[in-house]
Amino acid sequence: MSVGMAAPRAAFACDPDASRGRLFQELPSKTRSPFRRDCDRVIHSTGFRRLKHKTQVFVYHEGDHYRTRLTHSLEVAQIARAIARQLGLDEDLTEALALAHDLGHPPFGHAGERALDACLQGHGGFDHNAQSLRVVTALEHRYPQFNGLNLSWETLEGIVKHNGPLTDRAGAALGRYQAHGVPIGIVEFNRGYDLELWSHASLEAQVAGIADDIAYDAHDIDDGLRAGLFTVDDLGEMPLTARMIAAIDLRYPGLDAARRGAELVRELISYLIGAAVSEAGRRLQSARPASAQAVRQAGGAMIGFAPDAAEAEALIKAFLKRHMYRHPRVMRVMDDAATVVFELFARYRDHPADLPTEWLAAAAAPGETEADRLRRICNFIAGMTDRFALTEHQRLFDLTPELR
């Protein structure tokens, strides 16, 4: 099969005609599959539009050329569909998961997430995957019959498990959740609608997960170069990118820095997509899953990198951590951004009347606990764009950081 050609639907792909359905029963669409319908609902959601002004690494007003959560999500979707097409997977489900995976991110990227998690210590903490689930099952108010978007079981499963199982069969937390347990929002939802937290997700979800990594690696390099945090030649410290840079320089001698960097990013994306497809083919050939359910019950992930590609990808992440995420300029801005979140949370906690009217209404609900109240404040802040968070801070405080 030629690279880029669509494979016929594979036996291990999710079949929209065999979907497990939705929490609230609806008549099927006459023109769209359940997964296409999910994708469209995500695109038309309020949470998706807000990603336009949510930080990826650089705060929105640092320049229009840097990625936001929205452009990142679109790039993840493009990479994910490219992989899904070659593996014969359902592209609509893959796209829905790629577009929805960051809906729960608060303003100011990981700095905002860490701040909210600290604010909610002792009350369940904050986790962006759990918040994404909360957005699509409760916080979106667009339909008369239900809260949320009423997405299919397969899409909800993928939002929660695209990075792997959350628990073992006995319910013990795995991976990054071992220390503090599975987030309370996921646990509570799972009690009423079992997402099988112990199993792997579909191949479509696994593809969305690895596409997220590929997009981060390539496009954070692009943004880091544009911001002047490092140069193309600095990237030559890693064997993989050193080989790519040498090949680019041989093919295009004297190329200017901007085009040289852009060509490197393209080469890197192509390499990582090819590596993911190749390794997936090898694992699927070995495991021979006969259905999507067989994929879920496999002993390991079917989508990943071979050891050499995994090592190269890990080196890229380590480079970006040193030269970009921990760069003094970025750290200074993110520390100030975290302060904005901390101060907004404390203000709404101590002065509830400062919340908008629609976010005060729930306070009158019988039985609201202190944890519920703080979670309500968190939900409001998590839905903010960077711009709105700064505007709110300026409204409530005498001095607001410029975040530059």
Secondary structure, DSSP 8 states (H G I E B T S, - for coil): --TT------TTS--GGG---BSS-----SSS-HHHHHHHHHHTSHHHHHGGGSBSSS-GGG-TTS-BHHHHHHHHHHHHHHHHHHHT--HHHHHHHHHHTTTT--TTHHHHHHHHHHHTTTTT---HHHHHHHIIIII----SS-SS---BHHHHHHHHHTT--SB-TT--B-GGGTTT-S-HHHHHHHHHS---TTS---HHHHHHHHHHHHHHHHHHHHHHHHHTSS-TGGGGGSHHHHHHHHHHHHHSTT--HHHHHHHHHHHHHHHHHHHHHHHHHHHHHHH---SHHHHHTSSS-SS---HHHHHHHHHHHHHHIIIIIT-HHHHHHHHHHHHHHHHHHHHHHH-GGGS-HHHHGGGGSTT--HHHHHHHHHHHHHT--HHHHHHHHHHH-S------
